[in-house]
Amino acid sequence: MASSPLNTKSNLHARSNSLPSTPHPLFLQCNEHLEKLKASHETSSSSSCLTHKLVGLQDLHECVEKLVQLPLTQEALLHEPQEKWVDEILDGSLRLLDVCTTAKDSLIHTKECMRELQSMMRRRKGGDDGIIVEAKKFLTSRKVVKKAISKALVNLKAISKKGNFSSNIKDQQTMALVGLLKDVEVVTLSIFESMLNFICGSTQSKAGNWSLVSKLIHTKRIGCSQIVEESEFSHVDAALHSFVLHMTSKSSSDNITNLPNHLEKLESRIQDFEEGLEFMFRRMIKIRVALLNILNH
């Protein structure tokens, strides 16, 4: 079965129509959540917008978890011989967990270094020299984070080049459920990709870099400059670079003036993202375990 783009409305409609004339309400709810997330790709990628998308993603996965626990779903997934589609669905769940872990680790690493910097600024131990040392440590840690994110994004690009989701499922109900699970994977990965770029502060200026959103969902390209303009991560990076660059000049004190405000906003954003990703991680684990229990029954 070929995987159609999520933002093609007929895709979800076709799958819904392939179910019995009265599909389960949870199936319809999952499709509604998918439609909302699809529409959100046409909006800004500001921090508040990403937080809103993450909340929508939580609602979607919560609905999926309930769906896979239904006896109807279990019967449908066991109705067909377990062929290639089983491996693709289970591999997809692992991909989601891997990308989510990368995002979580990036936030934790950034938060730890940020708190060291905040502590140094409050104590003012060693004056500006002490702050400069911590600022350099923070920027070095950000390079580590960006390297890990870059590797994860390369892996996502490789996934997008694999092409369509294939299966020989004959039962329409099973086909619809498997198609739904694959659509959930695609939209989740695309939002995780946006979040990773936001944390990294990437402009994604090259056309080829918008991998999952453009190749898998085929949505309109989001204005990527907004990611840098509105990213708390980018603001802190820029402020610290400026401070370190002009540390020997009179302007160094001016450059540090806005740092506490930038760091406070960054801390708040990290907390929002961490809470959302932790919820997502636990929910995706539960969904994977449920699928394994069904398919290994």
Sequence and secondary structure as in RCSB ss.txt:
>XXXX:A:sequence
MASSPLNTKSNLHARSNSLPSTPHPLFLQCNEHLEKLKASHETSSSSSCLTHKLVGLQDLHECVEKLVQLPLTQE
ALLHEPQEKWVDEILDGSLRLLDVCTTAKDSLIHTKECMRELQSMMRRRKGGDDGIIVEAKKFLTSRKVVKKAIS
KALVNLKAISKKGNFSSNIKDQQTMALVGLLKDVEVVTLSIFESMLNFICGSTQSKAGNWSLVSKLIHTKRIGCS
QIVEESEFSHVDAALHSFVLHMTSKSSSDNITNLPNHLEKLESRIQDFEEGLEFMFRRMIKIRVALLNILNH
>XXXX:A:secstr
     TT HHHHHHHHHHS SS  HHHHHHHHHHHHHHHHTTS   HHHHHHHHHHHHHHHHHHHHHHTSHHHHH
HHHHS   HHHHHHHHHHHHHHHHHHHHHHHHHHHHHHHHHHHHHHHHTTTHHHHHHHHHHHHHHHHHHHHHHHH
HHHHHHHHHHTT         HHHHHHHHHHHHHHHHHHHHHHHHHHHHHT    SGGG HIIIIII      TH
HHHHH HHHHHHHHHHHHHHTTTSTHHHHHHHTHHHHHHHHHHHHHHHHHHHHHHHHHHHHHHHHHHHHHT 
